[in-house]
Amino acid sequence: MGVGKTCWGVGFLTNPPSTQGLGLLTHWYPIQAWAWLWIVAGLITTASAFLRVGRDGAGFVAALVPPAVWAIAYLAAVISGDFSRGAWVAVWYLTSHVGVILWASTVPEYEVPECSAQKAEGG
């Protein structure tokens, strides 16, 4: 998931898409600046995947931020009348990104127990 977010952000840098519906964001900064939100969140999410069980909470939070921000921007565009299609895009971000991340954060993780031979050797 983190690699995908990073790639998504790099895409905003290398080949910026239409910003229709993202006026709430681009009012403050260009889309290339917002690309770094995806990139940094992706890097944090990726790094968190390699942490010990129970210590990856920052990765889930980082994974949630960019799609939540995009969903809010698209919903604001719908409310303001700037982009009527934004409601569907927001629902897509909320279900395929935010919803899946929230679900994944509740799935129990298990550590592989040490072998009894390793315990005996002190390893």
N, C-alpha and C positions, 0 to 999 in steps of 0.2 A: 504494500500500500504506500509506503514511504517513497519508494522508487517511482511509482506512478505519479505521485504528487510533485516530486522534483521534476520529472519529465514534463508534466503539464505546465509548470512554471517556466521551464526553459522554453517551451513552445510560445509562451506569451512574450518572451524576450526576443526570440529569433524570428518569429513570424506572427506579429500581433494580430489577433482576430478583430472582428467588429466588436465595438464596445456598446452596442445597442443594449439597453437594459441595465447597464452598469454605471449610469450617470451619478449615482450616489457615491461611487468610488472614484470615478475619473474627475469628478468635481474637485477633489482634493489632490490627487496624484495621477500621473499617466498610468496606463495599464502595465507598462514595463516595470514601474515601481511596485505595483501590486503583484507582479510575477514573483517577486522576492518573498512574498508571504507564502506562496505555494512551495517555493524552493526550500526556504528555511524550515517550514513545517515538515516537508518531506524528508529532509536530512535528520531532523529530530526524531521523526517517526521511525526512520530506518535504523538509526543508532539505538533507539529504545528497544527495538526487536531483539537486540543481542544482550540485553540486560537480564539479570536473574529474575526468576518468576516473582511477581509482585512489585517489581521496581520499574515497571514500564508505563506507569500512569501518565507521565509527561508525554509519552508518545501518543497515547490516545487523545489527550487534550490537544496536542499539536495537530493531530490528524483532523480533529473536529473544526478547528478555527477557519481554515480557508473555505470549505464548502458552506459553513454557516454564514460567513461574511457574504459570499456570493448569493446565497439564498435570500438573505436580508436585502441585498441590493436589488435583486430581481423583484422581490415583493414590493419594495418601495417604488420601483418603476411602474408596477401595476397600479398601485394606489394613486400615484401621481398622474396616471394616464399616459405615461411616456412609452410603455412597452406592454401591451396587453398579453402578449405571449409569455411574458415573464413569469406568470403564475405557474405555468407548466414547467418551465425551466427550474423554478424554485422548488417545486414538488420533486423534480428529478434529483436535485442536489440533496434535498431533505431525506428522500427515501434511499437512493442508491449510495449516498455517501454518509450523511449524518446518521441515518437509521442503522446502516450496517456497522458503522464504527461503534455506536452505542451498544448494539447487540454483541459485537465481538468483545467489547470491554467487560461483558458479564459472563463470558464463557470461562469456566474454571480452567486454570492451568495446573499442570502437575510437573513436579521435578522428578527426574529419574533417580531412584534411590541408589546410593553407593553400593557396590558389590561388597559382600562380606569379606572377600579376599583383600580388597583395597583397604577396608577398615582395619583388618588385622595387621597389614603392612604399614599402616599410618598414612596411606596415600590418598 
